[in-house]
């Protein structure tokens, strides 16, 4: 699809900034949930925050899953392309450059952001992936040498294993991306220190 067919919230950049942060919530969130995190990452950036279309027991998500940690891969691919098309159309509608778009996703939102990087990397410049896991094993190896990716994981997270997170980071590195993987003494919840670290990384990237 090629229209603005996601419920979303957009605020333009301030103070001459060109950056746009694409905010992708976790299960049960919406387009307002992570706005404070976007502001903490870069107070001057524009923000495009999107609500996932899938409902799981009434909780919004970006794609279906068959069980905890078991993704519906067919739906994931469809929703990935649908979201990428939306980002492309939104860039035309709101006047931001795809070369300045940074995805900031948490949990389910981080997973679809990772999928976008692997299937439609042209719509993102970089990404901050909070509690992400490997979305799928791609058959095609795209060149991601112009992408910078910050991955932040919890050491005690019951949903994302250490091996899975390391595999995701290596998958991006194998495709040429510059990857920073940060481990935090946390579970699946987020902490202020990692958001501050992501903000510092964003400033330097």
Secondary structure, DSSP 4 states (H G I P E B T S, - for coil): --S--S-EEEE---TT---EEEEE--TT--TTTTHHHHHHH-TTSEEEEE--SEEETTEEESS-EEETTEE-HHHHHHHHHHHHHHHHHHHHHHT--GGGEEEEEETHHHHHHHHHHHH-GGG-SEEEEES-------SS----TT-EEEEEEETT-SSS-HHHHHHHHHHHHHTT-EEEEEEES-SSS--HHHHHHHHHHHHH-
